Amino acid sequence: MPSQMDREEIEQRKKMEKLKQELFTKYLTKEARERLGNLRYAHPELAESVENMLLQSALSNRIKGVIDDEKLKELLSAISQPKNEKKIVFNRKI
């Protein structure tokens, strides 16, 4: 049987999920929401970080206008750009 803390945590998660959905409906176009949903299936960690970033931006009023699919693509490419890894190459003399 769930304890009082478990119930409170479940309620808190439900409230946060509802807030997320309301903000995404307000700030993302239908296509952008679909892309984010597809991303959630393919790359859950990346989707969560993008969602959190969008949520923080929305709550601090840093989002100006509506984010369409193209803007979301730009955001995703900026976040998921590969890190510059240094490679060590050994040239062997034979």
Rosetta silent file (secondary structure, phi, psi, omega in degrees, C-alpha in Angstrom):
SEQUENCE: MPSQMDREEIEQRKKMEKLKQELFTKYLTKEARERLGNLRYAHPELAESVENMLLQSALSNRIKGVIDDEKLKELLSAISQPKNEKKIVFNRKI
SCORE:     score description
SCORE:     0.000 S_00000001
   1 L     0.000  130.302 -177.816    0.000    0.000    0.000 S_00000001
   2 L   -66.730  140.552  179.092    1.500    3.388   -0.981 S_00000001
   3 L   -81.850  175.131 -179.805    2.524    5.632    1.854 S_00000001
   4 H   -61.900  -39.324 -179.860    1.593    9.293    2.216 S_00000001
   5 H   -65.831  -38.986  178.474    4.978   10.374    0.799 S_00000001
   6 H   -62.987  -43.875  179.075    4.502    8.142   -2.236 S_00000001
   7 H   -63.702  -40.899  178.425    1.081    9.643   -2.904 S_00000001
   8 H   -64.928  -40.248  178.846    2.443   13.171   -2.549 S_00000001
   9 H   -65.144  -40.645  177.972    5.291   12.380   -4.931 S_00000001
  10 H   -63.592  -43.255  178.383    2.847   10.924   -7.459 S_00000001
  11 H   -63.397  -41.115  179.482    0.641   14.011   -7.198 S_00000001
  12 H   -62.720  -43.020  178.696    3.670   16.283   -7.611 S_00000001
  13 H   -63.841  -40.778  178.162    4.744   14.396  -10.747 S_00000001
  14 H   -62.452  -41.898  178.987    1.222   14.623  -12.175 S_00000001
  15 H   -64.318  -41.449 -179.930    1.157   18.377  -11.575 S_00000001
  16 H   -66.175  -41.752  179.061    4.566   18.816  -13.209 S_00000001
  17 H   -64.917  -39.216  177.807    3.540   16.728  -16.221 S_00000001
  18 H   -64.982  -42.561  177.774    0.335   18.756  -16.593 S_00000001
  19 H   -61.323  -43.645  178.099    2.328   22.011  -16.412 S_00000001
  20 H   -58.097  -48.745 -177.987    4.748   20.700  -19.049 S_00000001
  21 H   -62.546  -40.173  178.107    1.927   19.783  -21.393 S_00000001
  22 H   -63.787  -44.640 -179.684    0.249   23.174  -20.955 S_00000001
  23 H   -67.734  -39.901  179.547    3.486   25.045  -21.643 S_00000001
  24 H   -67.099  -36.304  176.823    4.378   22.877  -24.632 S_00000001
  25 H   -65.024  -37.236 -178.396    0.897   23.405  -26.071 S_00000001
  26 H   -74.434  -40.656 -170.545    1.310   27.147  -25.607 S_00000001
  27 H  -103.747  -14.258 -178.386    4.881   27.526  -26.909 S_00000001
  28 E  -114.331  141.983  174.155    5.356   24.680  -29.443 S_00000001
  29 L   -72.089  168.540 -179.853    3.614   24.145  -32.751 S_00000001
  30 H   -58.863  -43.468 -179.164    1.928   20.815  -33.425 S_00000001
  31 H   -63.996  -40.888  179.295    4.844   19.689  -35.602 S_00000001
  32 H   -65.814  -39.665  177.252    7.402   20.623  -32.937 S_00000001
  33 H   -64.517  -38.865  177.864    5.437   18.703  -30.283 S_00000001
  34 H   -64.571  -42.576  178.812    5.313   15.680  -32.595 S_00000001
  35 H   -62.011  -42.641  179.352    9.079   15.882  -33.175 S_00000001
  36 H   -64.089  -38.380  176.926    9.674   16.090  -29.421 S_00000001
  37 H   -64.638  -43.117  177.295    7.408   13.077  -28.906 S_00000001
  38 H   -64.024  -38.962  178.973    9.293   11.066  -31.528 S_00000001
  39 H   -63.772  -34.615 -179.900   12.565   12.106  -29.939 S_00000001
  40 H   -61.072  -35.310  178.495   11.299   10.845  -26.586 S_00000001
  41 H   -76.016  -40.510 -175.251   11.011    7.347  -28.081 S_00000001
  42 H   -79.701  -44.038 -176.176   14.333    7.372  -29.921 S_00000001
  43 L  -137.751   81.047 -175.279   16.525    9.280  -27.432 S_00000001
  44 H   -59.071  -36.675 -178.058   14.803    9.649  -24.034 S_00000001
  45 H   -67.221  -43.911  179.059   17.771   11.337  -22.335 S_00000001
  46 H   -64.602  -42.538  179.671   18.091   13.983  -25.037 S_00000001
  47 H   -62.155  -40.969  179.923   14.334   14.573  -25.048 S_00000001
  48 H   -64.823  -40.844  179.452   14.312   15.029  -21.287 S_00000001
  49 H   -67.383  -38.152  177.461   17.130   17.572  -21.408 S_00000001
  50 H   -66.315  -44.305  178.903   15.386   19.507  -24.199 S_00000001
  51 H   -60.214  -44.558  179.638   12.086   19.416  -22.314 S_00000001
  52 H   -63.777  -40.011  178.611   13.736   20.662  -19.135 S_00000001
  53 H   -65.130  -43.471  178.203   15.489   23.442  -21.026 S_00000001
  54 H   -64.625  -39.691  179.525   12.239   24.500  -22.707 S_00000001
  55 H   -63.329  -46.484  178.721   10.415   24.336  -19.388 S_00000001
  56 H   -62.880  -41.589  179.560   12.984   26.527  -17.641 S_00000001
  57 H   -64.655  -40.978 -179.856   12.950   28.999  -20.529 S_00000001
  58 H   -67.218  -42.630 -178.590    9.161   29.171  -20.519 S_00000001
  59 H   -68.519  -26.479  178.832    8.936   29.626  -16.757 S_00000001
  60 L   -98.429   13.059  176.378   11.489   32.443  -16.843 S_00000001
  61 L    58.232   36.356  178.153    9.723   34.130  -19.798 S_00000001
  62 L   -94.925   -6.540  178.794   12.717   33.786  -22.127 S_00000001
  63 L   -90.101  121.293  178.579   10.689   32.271  -24.974 S_00000001
  64 L  -106.314  113.085  179.866    9.548   34.918  -27.407 S_00000001
  65 L    84.338 -163.105 -176.822    6.786   33.688  -29.681 S_00000001
  66 L  -104.401  140.721  178.497    6.068   30.135  -30.703 S_00000001
  67 E   -90.768  117.355  178.149    8.751   27.530  -31.395 S_00000001
  68 L   -93.323 -177.427 -176.210    8.126   25.830  -34.709 S_00000001
  69 H   -61.808  -40.397 -179.532    9.640   22.644  -36.073 S_00000001
  70 H   -64.253  -42.339  178.660   12.592   24.454  -37.703 S_00000001
  71 H   -65.351  -38.035  178.538   13.530   26.257  -34.477 S_00000001
  72 H   -66.455  -39.316  176.435   13.297   22.980  -32.566 S_00000001
  73 H   -59.958  -43.820  178.744   15.564   21.304  -35.150 S_00000001
  74 H   -61.520  -43.353  179.055   18.118   24.105  -34.686 S_00000001
  75 H   -61.709  -45.184  179.857   17.917   23.703  -30.923 S_00000001
  76 H   -64.335  -40.631 -179.612   18.380   19.942  -31.176 S_00000001
  77 H   -68.735  -33.638  177.504   21.343   20.234  -33.519 S_00000001
  78 H   -67.604  -37.788 -178.775   22.984   22.759  -31.186 S_00000001
  79 H   -74.970  -40.850 -172.277   22.515   20.453  -28.207 S_00000001
  80 L   -96.854   15.423  176.512   23.490   17.211  -29.897 S_00000001
  81 L   -62.604  136.883 -179.313   26.541   18.415  -31.816 S_00000001
  82 L   -64.207  141.970  177.665   29.358   15.975  -31.302 S_00000001
  83 L   -70.027  145.263  177.113   32.002   17.078  -28.896 S_00000001
  84 L   -73.407  107.900  179.803   35.381   17.804  -30.413 S_00000001
  85 L   -98.159  136.425  177.299   37.363   14.783  -29.441 S_00000001
  86 L   -85.444  132.080  179.621   41.082   14.837  -29.752 S_00000001
  87 L  -110.726  139.637  177.126   42.474   11.862  -31.549 S_00000001
  88 L  -103.786  124.177 -179.419   45.979   10.564  -31.120 S_00000001
  89 L  -111.636  127.502  177.156   47.430    9.105  -34.288 S_00000001
  90 L  -100.238  121.042  175.488   50.460    6.870  -34.130 S_00000001
  91 L  -101.662  114.598 -177.672   52.599    6.796  -37.256 S_00000001
  92 L   -93.414  136.544  175.241   54.754    3.699  -37.201 S_00000001
  93 L   -95.871  129.969 -177.717   57.979    3.579  -39.101 S_00000001
  94 L  -108.500    0.000    0.000   58.623    0.253  -40.713 S_00000001
